[in-house]
Amino acid sequence: MPKVKITVVKKSNFNDMFGGNPPVAVDQTMLMPECHVFDVGQEFIIDTNRDATPAENWETAPPGFCGWAFADIQRDIIHILWGGSYPWFKAKGTAVSCCTDGTRPVVFKIERIED
């Protein structure tokens, strides 16, 4: 059964995104500098083993994975997991996806692992 590996490749913050010219006024003292859930290089594996507990299966986020981020990238996870590829990525069975946090997004690499 195929598996998917999700790797955290980049974390951004509000200043990375907008510098000194944000599209809306914000109180930056209230914003976390960047996502506190993930570390760059952190890896997660999703296994399609139907005997696994729900937290170990593709329908729910792996333990320690942000539920909001998982909801954002789940479409790409499922596409890659079930044999899909995107023509703009040279390596088959890979994707780059990110969460939709507009002030501190996290970018993920998604890779299919064949057994």
C-alpha positions as CSV (number, residue, x, y, z in Angstrom):
1,M,0.0,0.0,0.0
2,P,1.3,3.5,-0.8
3,K,2.2,6.0,1.9
4,V,2.7,9.7,1.8
5,K,5.5,11.6,3.5
6,I,4.9,15.2,4.4
7,T,7.9,17.4,5.1
8,V,7.9,20.9,6.5
9,V,10.1,22.9,4.1
10,K,9.5,26.6,5.0
11,K,7.8,28.7,7.6
12,S,7.1,32.4,6.9
13,N,6.0,35.3,9.0
14,F,4.1,38.5,8.5
15,N,7.2,40.6,7.7
16,D,8.3,37.9,5.1
17,M,4.9,38.2,3.5
18,F,4.4,42.0,3.5
19,G,7.5,43.8,4.9
20,G,6.4,47.3,5.9
21,N,3.5,47.4,3.5
22,P,0.7,45.1,4.8
23,P,-2.7,45.1,3.0
24,V,-4.5,45.7,6.3
25,A,-3.4,47.4,9.5
26,V,-2.5,45.0,12.2
27,D,-1.2,45.0,15.8
28,Q,2.0,43.0,15.2
29,T,2.4,42.6,19.0
30,M,-0.6,40.2,18.8
31,L,0.8,38.1,16.0
32,M,3.1,35.1,16.6
33,P,6.3,35.6,14.6
34,E,5.7,32.3,12.8
35,C,3.8,29.0,13.2
36,H,4.6,27.4,16.5
37,V,3.2,24.0,15.6
38,F,5.9,22.9,13.0
39,D,9.6,22.8,12.7
40,V,11.4,23.0,9.4
41,G,12.5,19.5,8.4
42,Q,9.8,17.8,10.5
43,E,8.3,14.8,8.7
44,F,5.0,13.0,9.0
45,I,3.9,9.7,7.4
46,I,0.4,8.9,6.3
47,D,-0.3,5.2,5.8
48,T,-3.2,3.8,3.9
49,N,-3.4,0.7,6.1
50,R,-7.1,0.3,6.7
51,D,-6.5,-1.5,10.0
52,A,-4.7,1.5,11.4
53,T,-6.3,3.8,14.0
54,P,-8.0,6.9,12.5
55,A,-5.1,9.1,13.5
56,E,-2.8,6.9,11.4
57,N,-4.9,6.9,8.3
58,W,-5.3,9.5,5.5
59,E,-8.7,10.8,6.6
60,T,-7.3,12.6,9.6
61,A,-4.2,14.6,10.5
62,P,-1.3,12.6,11.8
63,P,-0.5,13.0,15.5
64,G,1.1,16.5,16.1
65,F,-0.1,17.9,12.7
66,C,-2.1,21.1,12.8
67,G,-5.7,20.2,11.9
68,W,-6.2,23.5,10.0
69,A,-3.1,22.9,7.9
70,F,-4.1,19.3,7.2
71,A,-7.5,20.5,5.9
72,D,-5.7,23.0,3.6
73,I,-3.4,20.4,2.1
74,Q,-5.6,17.3,2.2
75,R,-6.6,17.5,-1.4
76,D,-3.0,17.3,-2.5
77,I,-2.3,14.5,-0.1
78,I,-5.1,12.4,-1.4
79,H,-4.2,13.2,-5.1
80,I,-0.5,12.1,-4.5
81,L,-1.5,9.1,-2.3
82,W,-3.8,7.6,-4.9
83,G,-1.3,7.8,-7.8
84,G,-1.7,11.3,-9.0
85,S,1.1,13.7,-10.1
86,Y,1.2,17.3,-11.2
87,P,2.8,18.0,-14.6
88,W,4.7,21.1,-13.3
89,F,6.7,19.0,-10.8
90,K,9.4,16.9,-12.5
91,A,9.3,14.2,-9.9
92,K,6.2,12.0,-10.2
93,G,4.2,11.6,-7.1
94,T,5.3,14.9,-5.5
95,A,3.7,18.2,-4.7
96,V,4.3,21.4,-2.8
97,S,1.4,22.7,-0.8
98,C,0.8,25.2,2.0
99,C,-1.6,26.1,4.7
100,T,-3.8,29.1,4.2
101,D,-2.7,31.2,7.2
102,G,-2.2,34.6,5.6
103,T,0.1,35.9,8.3
104,R,2.4,33.0,8.8
105,P,2.0,30.2,6.2
106,V,3.8,26.9,6.3
107,V,5.0,25.2,3.1
108,F,5.0,21.4,2.8
109,K,6.5,18.9,0.4
110,I,4.3,15.9,-0.2
111,E,5.8,12.7,-1.6
112,R,4.3,9.3,-2.4
113,I,6.3,6.4,-1.0
114,E,5.7,3.0,-2.7
115,D,6.2,-0.2,-0.7
